[in-house]
């Protein structure tokens, strides 16, 4: 089950990253705010899975509980960093487009 949780965090990060970046590139910078809604939804799903999983591992060792807590925290970091990376990549792409339009290659 823990592999599923890690995979879910990675896939959720990619969904947040891709949807935020493509919305901002296609429709404008303000559409990046929709990425915040996706980010909040992803974090809430992570919290629900964390509560469900922690109830399931009540009888396991303290080390297993600690490891599970770190994995869920890692998922939250993946989700948040994917949003920040989408914003940074948007800025880089916009600068590249601006440079290419102002200085065309002959």
C-alpha positions as semicolon CSV with decimal commas, in nm:
position;residue;x (nm);y (nm);z (nm)
1;X;0,000;0,000;0,000
2;X;0,283;0,240;0,075
3;X;0,409;0,209;-0,284
4;X;0,063;0,314;-0,400
5;X;0,082;0,621;-0,175
6;X;0,421;0,722;-0,314
7;X;0,300;0,668;-0,671
8;X;-0,011;0,871;-0,599
9;X;0,202;1,160;-0,474
10;X;0,421;1,154;-0,783
11;X;0,127;1,130;-1,022
12;X;-0,056;1,404;-0,833
13;X;0,252;1,624;-0,858
14;X;0,268;1,573;-1,233
15;X;-0,103;1,650;-1,271
16;X;-0,067;1,973;-1,074
17;X;0,250;2,068;-1,262
18;X;0,119;1,995;-1,610
19;X;-0,228;2,142;-1,565
20;X;-0,100;2,461;-1,403
21;X;0,169;2,516;-1,664
22;X;-0,052;2,442;-1,964
23;X;-0,339;2,653;-1,835
24;X;-0,106;2,946;-1,776
25;X;0,057;2,911;-2,118
26;X;-0,268;2,866;-2,307
27;X;-0,505;3,098;-2,124
28;X;-0,291;3,343;-1,929
29;X;-0,116;3,385;-1,600
30;X;-0,431;3,423;-1,389
31;X;-0,540;3,071;-1,480
32;X;-0,251;2,951;-1,266
33;X;-0,480;3,011;-0,972
34;X;-0,668;2,699;-1,074
35;X;-0,347;2,514;-0,989
36;X;-0,389;2,628;-0,629
37;X;-0,730;2,461;-0,620
38;X;-0,573;2,141;-0,751
39;X;-0,293;2,175;-0,496
40;X;-0,538;2,209;-0,208
41;X;-0,739;1,913;-0,336
42;X;-0,424;1,702;-0,361
43;X;-0,317;1,792;-0,007
44;X;-0,663;1,711;0,128
45;X;-0,658;1,373;-0,045
46;X;-0,315;1,313;0,107
47;X;-0,447;1,397;0,456
48;X;-0,742;1,158;0,415
49;X;-0,513;0,879;0,295
50;X;-0,277;0,953;0,584
51;X;-0,557;0,921;0,841
52;X;-0,683;0,600;0,680
53;X;-0,336;0,448;0,658
54;X;-0,238;0,543;1,012
55;X;-0,550;0,367;1,144
56;X;-0,445;0,057;0,949
57;X;-0,091;0,051;1,094
58;X;-0,186;0,086;1,460
59;X;-0,036;-0,251;1,548
60;X;0,290;-0,201;1,359
61;X;0,616;-0,091;1,510
62;X;0,689;0,275;1,588
63;X;0,950;0,268;1,311
64;X;0,685;0,175;1,053
65;X;0,458;0,454;1,174
66;X;0,743;0,705;1,155
67;X;0,832;0,592;0,804
68;X;0,469;0,626;0,694
69;X;0,451;0,978;0,839
70;X;0,763;1,078;0,645
71;X;0,624;0,937;0,322
72;X;0,302;1,136;0,356
73;X;0,504;1,450;0,434
74;X;0,715;1,379;0,127
75;X;0,398;1,361;-0,083
76;X;0,291;1,704;0,040
77;X;0,633;1,843;-0,049
78;X;0,610;1,687;-0,395
79;X;0,270;1,846;-0,451
80;X;0,378;2,190;-0,332
81;X;0,708;2,187;-0,518
82;X;0,538;2,082;-0,842
83;X;0,322;2,396;-0,826
84;X;0,625;2,616;-0,758
85;X;0,820;2,454;-1,042
86;X;0,529;2,514;-1,279
87;X;0,535;2,884;-1,189
88;X;0,912;2,903;-1,236
89;X;0,901;2,720;-1,568
90;X;0,624;2,951;-1,686
91;X;0,849;3,251;-1,614
92;X;1,140;3,088;-1,798
93;X;0,925;3,005;-2,102
94;X;0,786;3,359;-2,111
95;X;1,139;3,505;-2,099
96;X;1,250;3,270;-2,377
97;X;0,956;3,372;-2,594
98;X;1,024;3,738;-2,521
99;X;1,392;3,704;-2,620
100;X;1,311;3,509;-2,936
101;X;1,052;3,766;-3,046
102;X;1,279;4,066;-2,978
103;X;1,596;3,909;-3,120
104;X;1,508;3,685;-3,413
105;X;1,783;3,463;-3,543
106;X;1,888;3,557;-3,895
